Amino acid sequence: MKPLTIGQVARRAAIGIETVRFYERQGLIEEPARKESGYRQYPEDVIARLRFIKRAKELGFSLKEIKELLGLRVDPDTTCREIKRQAEAKIADIEGRIQALQRIKNALLQLTAVCRGHGPTSECPILDALDEEPR
């Protein structure tokens, strides 16, 4: 297999060059060999790893969690159950964030319902509510 440049890797993985460098610094991909000129030379298999990282990020996994998943993937003692637990923990985290966002939405709906939308800002119920001390 012919080594790939960082530009080729970025294009084929559909990410930016700086993202490739960032993942390298974070230890998500190995630092590649370099030519005498200093240019990075990536193996072909790094593209699959970058796509894995990208898909995991799209599903809401943090870089720390992705690093753990990548580590579990190569650990011969890891079972599918452990990976499922990771995914279930992510689902619970997402559900918690959805509930928090729903509470925020409901509070904003209440505030906008009492605002007439005209008049001076000194009489704005939204601003008044933001000035209040939390209960």
N, C-alpha and C positions, 0 to 999 in steps of 0.2 A: 504494500500500500504506500502510495506517495504521501508524504507529510503535507499538511494543509497550513496555509497562512491564517492568521487571526481573522482577516477579512473574509476568507472563504468559510471558516468555521462559523463566524457570526451570521453570514448570509444563509448558510444551510440550516442553521439552528433558529433562524428568524429572530435574532436578538442583536443588540448593539455590540460593537467592539469593546466599549468601556464596560459593558455588562460581563463580557467574557473575562476581562482583566479583573473585575471586581470578584467574580466567583473564584477566580484563581487565588486572589488575596485572602478570600474567606475559607479556602481549603475545600471548596466543593468540587473543584477539578484540580488535577495535578498540574504543577508547573511544567510546561513542555520543554523539550530539548530546544536548544537555540543553535542557529547557524553561527559561523564565525562572525558574521555581520551583526549578530545580536537579535535577528528576527526569530520569533517564536515558530516552532514547527510542531503542529498538533497532529496526533494520530486521528484516524478516521472515527474511532469509537467515542471520542469526546463529544461528537454531535449528538449521539443517543443520550448521553448523560446530561447534556445541556437541555435537550428537549424534555427529559424527565424532570429536571429542575423547573423548567418553565411551566409544565403542566401542573406540577405540585404547587407552585406559587399561585396559579390560576384557581386552584381548589382551596386556597387560603392558608396553606402551610407556610410557616415562617422559615427563614433560611436555617435557623437552628434545628427546627423539626425536619427539614429536608435533609440536613446533614445526618441526623439520627436515622432517617429512613434509608439513606444511602449506606450507612454503616450496618444497619440491620440486614440489608439486602445481601451483603457479602459475608455475613456471619453465618457459618454453617449450623449453628445451634438455634437460630431464629426460626420461628414457625409463622405460618400465615396468621395465627391467632394474635400474635404480637403486633403485626401490621394492622390487623383489624382493630385492635384496641387503640392504636394511634389514630386511625380514621374516626373511630367512635368518639374519642376525646376531642377531635377537631370539630365533629358535628355538635357536641355539647357546647363547645366554645362559641361556635357560630350561632347556635340557638340563643345563648345568653346575650350575644351582641344584638341579635334581632329583637329580643325583648327590650333591651335598653333603648334601641332606636325607636321602637314602638312607643315607649314611654315618652321619649323626647317629642315624637310626632304628635302624640295626644296632647301634651302640654302646649305645643305650638298651635295646634288646632283650637284649643280653648282660648289662648291669647288672641289669635286672629279673629275669633268669633265675636269677641267683645270690642274689637277695634272698629270704629266707623270708617277709618281710612281717610279722614279729612280733619282739618283743624290743626292747631299748633302742636308742636312736639311736647310742649309742657303739659298737654292734656292727653298724651298717648298712653293708653292702658298697657301696651306692650312694654314700653320703656319703664312705666311705673312698676310693673311686675318684676322687671329685671333689677330694679333698685331695692326691692323688698328683701329682707333677711329671710333665709330659708327657715322653714319650720322644723 
